[in-house]
Amino acid sequence: MNPEKIREARKQKGITQEKLSEMLGVKRSVISKYETGLITPSIHQMEKIASALDVPLSQLLSQNEQVGAAYLEYFSPDTNEGRSR
């Protein structure tokens, strides 16, 4: 996960930490900690963040969106690839 990507996407959408926290049902301080890397959101929470910010999850997972997309494909429940390794 790339904490800076959450902040960038949030600011690009014009959403405050307070508003995002309300959308996700968490405290504003949690959003701040996500954005600074003090805590790492679960993959489920990352999905909720991506949905709230209307961005692909892969954009939030990596510096490079292609790497994030490859990560998601590798661990997708729709494929057993990666699980057998």
C-alpha positions in Angstrom: 0.0 0.0 0.0 1.2 3.5 -0.8 -0.1 5.9 1.9 0.6 9.0 -0.2 -1.8 7.7 -2.9 -4.7 7.8 -0.5 -4.0 11.5 0.3 -3.5 12.3 -3.4 -6.7 10.7 -4.5 -8.6 12.3 -1.6 -7.3 15.8 -2.4 -8.0 15.3 -6.1 -11.6 14.6 -5.3 -11.8 17.6 -3.0 -12.7 15.4 0.0 -11.5 16.3 3.5 -10.2 13.7 5.9 -13.3 14.3 8.0 -15.7 13.6 5.1 -13.8 10.5 4.1 -13.8 9.3 7.7 -17.6 9.7 7.7 -18.0 7.8 4.4 -15.9 4.9 5.9 -17.3 5.0 9.4 -14.0 5.6 11.1 -12.5 8.5 13.0 -10.7 11.3 11.2 -7.5 10.4 13.0 -7.6 6.9 11.4 -7.6 8.5 7.9 -4.6 10.7 8.9 -2.8 7.6 10.1 -3.5 5.8 6.8 -2.2 8.7 4.9 1.0 9.0 6.9 1.6 5.2 7.0 1.3 4.9 10.7 -1.3 2.2 10.3 -2.1 0.1 7.3 -5.7 -0.5 6.3 -6.9 -4.0 5.6 -7.5 -4.9 2.0 -11.3 -4.7 2.7 -10.8 -1.2 4.0 -8.6 -0.3 1.0 -11.5 -1.5 -1.2 -13.9 0.9 0.7 -11.4 3.8 0.4 -11.0 3.2 -3.4 -14.8 3.0 -3.8 -15.3 6.2 -1.8 -12.6 8.0 -3.8 -13.8 6.5 -7.1 -10.4 5.2 -8.0 -9.1 1.7 -8.9 -7.8 -0.2 -5.9 -4.6 -0.8 -7.8 -3.9 3.0 -7.8 -3.8 3.0 -4.0 -1.6 -0.2 -3.7 1.5 0.9 -5.4 3.7 3.7 -6.8 3.1 2.1 -10.1 -0.5 1.3 -11.0 0.5 -1.7 -13.1 2.3 -3.3 -10.1 -0.8 -2.7 -8.0 -3.0 -4.3 -10.7 -0.6 -7.3 -11.0 -0.8 -7.7 -7.2 -4.6 -7.7 -7.3 -4.7 -10.2 -10.1 -2.2 -12.5 -8.3 -4.3 -12.6 -5.1 -7.7 -12.5 -6.8 -10.1 -15.0 -5.4 -11.2 -15.7 -9.0 -7.9 -17.4 -9.7 -5.8 -20.0 -7.9 -2.7 -18.6 -9.4 -0.4 -17.5 -6.6 -2.2 -19.6 -4.0 -0.5 -22.8 -5.2 3.0 -21.4 -5.0 
